[in-house]
Amino acid sequence: MNQIILTIIIFAAVQLINVILQTAKTLILAKSDNMHYAAIANAVAFGFYAIVIKQIAATSLTITVVVTI
């Protein structure tokens, strides 16, 4: 049970960071004239989301279902 609670806390924190990164990425893409900044922001946001997916994939299916519902 403690593993599920810890996984939920970590998942919520990582998802909050992901939302912040995605929002910053969107603002940079919309407001920036420099495509290099937009490309870097997109790469950082995509890379972080890949880490989120890897974290979910590393847990068992029962814990993944409980955390994401």
Secondary structure, 3 states (H helix, E strand, C coil): CHHHHHHHHHHHHHHHHHHHHHHHHHHHHHHCCCHHHHHHHHHHHHHHHHHHHHHHHHCCHHHHHHHHC
